[in-house]
């Protein structure tokens, strides 16, 4: 077929013009989006609901100049034996983390607490609430102008919930890192080998039965059940004289992560109990900051 050059050459010229115009519009859109992100102010939203229950709320702290490409996310999960505690317990941690990680969007969540006296909201209610809270955050990434680069931080029962969320629910979002302050890892061992008799009763009450009665629940509620080669990098912090959660829980997690080839760090304070202050707490945040900078990219 013979091409009519008189028609074809002008067509090429117009095609080039159209491509240049489209590229210019695309570049302008990107530039305008970048300018819009840079102009976003810092924003705090308290008691944002992610469910219908009064406890299903979170406080949200969004940094200035955030963007869906660059702004990482930190989800904080309080402790209290699954039956007590509140996001307000993390106020001191929150101020420190906002100062150390000013580029992070931080979500400090509440969840429904187990009422062991009346057998209400027993496990896995807390696990389900954390999962729902993370789902809510993921569904609002674009609205909040934040990325899907997520880390989880929890203390005690909150550490357990952070590990469970990060290892078990990888289909929802694969978190980049987990910060675990002395969280239970194996619920069957927590019941069978309690640090004191009260802990044994607590596990029994929160779970609603013994491991023999509810073997699947104990398995599904144990973060150690879900460790594999794809698990999120994890930093574990534990005190050597913890009267509630045995350090053997954390050392077992460290060993499982190492065996699976997962990046991890175990920070052990021989003379600390179930939480600490002062120089060791400062050291903890130094270690956490470095770990998150290394793995949340």
N, C-alpha and C positions, 0 to 999 in steps of 0.2 A: 504494500500500500504506500502510495506517495504522499508525503506530508506537505501541506501548503505552508511554507515558511512565513508567508505574509501574515497568516493567522496565528501560527504557533509561537512565533517570537514575541508578539505583544502579550499573548497568553502567559508566557513564562514571566514576563515583566510584572504583569498584574499579580501572578501567584507569589512572586517574591515580595511585592508590596504588602499583600495580605498577610504573609508569614511574619514580616517585620512588624506590622500593626498588632497582630495577635501576640507576638513575643513581647512587645512593648506593654500591652495591657497586662500580660501575665507578670511582668517585672514590676509594674506599678502596683498590682494587687499584693504581691509579696512585700513590697516596700511599705505600702499602706498598712498591711497587717502587722509588720514589724513595728512601725511607728505606733500603731494602736496598742500593741502589747507593752511597749516601753512606757506608754502613758497610763497604763492601768495602775491605780493606787492600791496601797495595802488595804486589805478588807478583812474584818472580823465579823463572823456570824455565830451567834450563840444559840444553843438549843434547837438546831435544825433537825427536824424529824426525818428519820429514815423508815419509820414504821408507825403503827397506830398506838402502841403502848407509850405511856408517859416516860418510860425509861429508854425508849428507843430514840435517843437524841444524840447529837454530836455538836461540839464546838469546832468551828472551821476558821483557820488562820491562813489567809492567802497573801503572799508577798507582793510587793510592788514590782511592776515590770515582768510579771509572770507570762509564760507562753506554753502552748501545748507541746512544743518541741523540747524545751529545756527544763521546765520546772518539775523537780522530783516531788514525790508525795511521801509523807511519813504518817502512818496511822498508829495512834497510841491507845493501849488497852490496859485499863487499871486492874489492880488485884483486889483481894478481899475474900479469898476462899470461895469464890463463885456465889456467895450469899450476902456479901457486904461490899462496901466501897463505892466510889463515885469518881467521875472524870475530874472533879475538883481536887482529888488526891494528887494529881499530877501537876499541880500548879507550879511548884518549884522546878520540876523537870522541864516543864513547858517553857518557862522563861529562859532556862539555860539553853535548851535546844533551839529556840528562836534566835538567840544571840549567836550560837555556834554555827547554825545552819540557816542563815538568813534567806537563802534561795529556795528553801523548801516550803511547800504547802503542807500544813499540819492539820490533821483531823484527830481530835481527842474525843473518844466515843464512850457512851454509856451502853449498858445492855441490861436486860431483865435479870434480876437476882433470884437465886433459888430460895424459896421459902420452905426450909426443911421441916418446920413445925407442922405445916399443913400439906406437905408433899406437892407444892405448886412450883412450877417453873424449874423442875429438876433438869439435870443434864439430859439431852444436849441443847436445851434452850439457849444457853449462853453461846455455844458454838454457832448455832443457827443465827443468832442476832449479829455476831461478828461477821458472818458470811453475808448477811443482808446489808450490813453497813458498808462493807467493801463493795458489794454490788451497786449500792447507791452512789458511792464515790466514782466507780468506773463509769456509770451511766451519765455522770455530770462532768466528765473530764473536759469536754469542749466548752460547756457553759462556764466552768471555773477557770478556763485557760491554763490548764495544768497537764502534765504528761502522764503516761502510763508507767513511768519508772517509780515503782512503789516499794517502800520498806515498811516493816511492821515492828513495833516496839511494845513489849509488855512486861509487867512485873508480877511474879508469883502466879496466881491464877490467870492474870493477864498474859504472862509469859507463855503459859500452857496454851491459851487461846490463840496467841500470835503464831506459835509453832504449828498448831493444828491447822490454822487457816493457811499458812504459807506452804505447808507440805501436802495437805490433803486436797485443797481446792485449786489446783493448777489449771483447770479448764477455764476458770473465771479470769484470772490474771496471774501470770507467773511473776511473783514478787522478786525483787533484786536482792534483798537482804532481810534478815530477821535479827532483832536484838532481843535476847532472852535474859531477863533478870530472874534467876532461880525459879524457873517454871517447872512444874511437874511434867514428866515425859512419859512415864509408864504408869497408868492408873492402877493396873493390877498389882504392881509392886508397891505403889503408894498405900494400897489397902493391906496387902499381906505383910509388909515390912514398914509400918509407920514409925516416924521418929518419936511419937508419943501416942498414948491411947486415944487422945482427943482427935488426932489426925485420922486415925482409923475410923472413928465414928463419923467424922466430917465426910470422908470419902463415901462411906456407906449411905449417909443421908442424902448427899448431893446426887449420887448416882442412882439411888432408889433401890439398892440391893447389892449383893456380894458379887464378886467375879464369877462364882459358880452359878449364881442365879441368872446373871446377865453377861455371859462371856462376850457376845458380839458387841454390846455397848462399851464394855471396857476396852476391847480391841479398837473399835472405831473412835474412841475418845482419847487414844494414846498417840501423841505425835510420833513416837518411835516406830509405830506400825507403818508409817508412810515415808520413811527416809529411803531415798534412792539416789542414783547418780545425778538426777536432774533437780534435786532439792536445792532450795535457795541457800546461798552462803549465810552462815549463822555465827554470831558472836554470843557466847554464853558467859554470864557473870554469876558467881556463886560465892557465898561465905562458908568457911570451913566449920563454923559452929552453928550453922543454921538449925534452929530447933523445930522447924516446921517441914521443910523440904530437904531431904538428905542430899548432900553433895554427890552421892552416888547416882542420883537421877541425871545430873548434868554431865558427870564424867562418862556415863553410859551413852548419852547423846553424842558427846564428843567422839567417842570410839566408833559409834555407828556412822557418823558423818565421815570420819577418816577412812573407814573401811569402804564406804561408798565413793570416796574420792571427791567429796564436797568441801569446798573452802570453808574453813571454820577457825575460830579462835576461842580458847577457853581461858577466861580471866578469873583466877582463883585468889581469894583473900583469906588466908588461914585463920585469922582471928576475928572475922566478921560473922554476924548472924544473918537474920532474915531482913536485909537492908542495912545501909550504912550511910554515914555522912563524912564531912571533912575531907582530908587529903585523898582517901580512897575513892570517895565519890567523884572528886575532881579527876582522878586517874581514870575512873570508869568512863566519864564523858570524853576524856582525851582518846581513849581506846575506841569508843563508839564512833566518834567523829571521824577518826582515821579509817575505820572499817567501812563506814558508809561512803566516804569519799572514794575508797578503793573499789567498791562493788556496785554502787548505784550510778550507772553511767548510761 
